[in-house]
Amino acid sequence: MPASGCPALRSSTPDSGAISSPIRGGAGEDIGVICALSGTVVVMKACYVTSLDAAEWIDNCAVGDLPDPALAPGACRIRVTRSSLNHHDIWTLRGVSSQPIVPPQILGCDAVGIIEGYGEGASTPYPVGTRVIVYSGRSCGKCDACRFGTPERCRNVGMLSEQPHQGAFAELLDVPTSALIALPDSVSDDMAACLPTAYLTAYRMLFERASVHPGMSVLVQGATGGVASAAILLAKRAGATVVATSRTEEGRQFARELGADAAAPAAKGELPSALAGVGCSDGVDVVIETVGEATWEYSLRSVRPGGTVVVAGATTGGNPPSRLNRVFWFQLAIHGSTGGTPQDLARLVQLVAHGGFAPRIDTVVPLSDIRSGFERLGAGAQHGKIVVAIGAS
Ligand SMILES: [Zn+2]
């Protein structure tokens, strides 16, 4: 039966404590919960890793019923309405992860939904029924970075969909109450689902790692990706001159529609003239790099002496020629970046709420057809974010 059919879950409140009772398998492991009123096993629809053995990465996942895990003390239960696809999900299906991948590992880094209840002893920052976005990052709370107030630099940093945290491609998701941010009415679930990974990553790359401010110049590689399209929108919003690259004319036109001042192929010798056309013949102040091997050399050639390249992904591979001579001779700064802070996510929500920009959505796919979204993302055919519809928004 679908989890939504359980009246105990629907009527739970912060004061009701645990909202269901765990049942245990023969080996003692939790295999599901018994709905307090109906007495039936509660399951939920989810997209999860089934194995890492398939010939094609996309065949390593499935959409089906999983037992609804018992709500842990201190946690908040979200009924997920929207999520979105990220390359992180594809890397997980390829078996690349900072943590062991243990099937059935639920995928999905971005979560938007409705607060359905709180576990025993949890703080209750918002009433049940509040529409929220979930900060995806998880820090250990023990390393020096965590102890000294910079948990985004945690030595053991993780995120939703990485062990021991389940992902957001599921009808139900349990998260720490500190991860909740209430959504204003003017921010739709679809828009919010774009923010926690791709837009937050772009925000940190531009404004924290590269200190972009009005009048600076920014090159965004691979314009059609989720982080890249976010970077174009945010850099223009901040008053920067933006040049974008894409393999296809369609992608370059997309970049111009987002507001890029110029667009060119990265690898066909046309980029220098595009840069010169916007007054950047000596190179740009900042390069936003998430493509990796296919564009790295052009990133180093396109940044001005003393400029900054920020790297937050390597979708075409992580081992390009390093060109160290160019790095030291032109005194380049190369910064890595991952995710962002909860405060940054809250600022992004406010920026969208007050009309600062609208996240660019490529398509919305239902959870049952998530495979088509994966195929589109894997082929690099998307223009913006692919949102996953999981529950009624
Ligand atoms: Zn830590």
Residues whose N, C-alpha, C, O or C-beta is under 5 A from the ligand:
A	BS01	ZN	S139 C140 G141 K142 C143 C146 C154 R155 N156
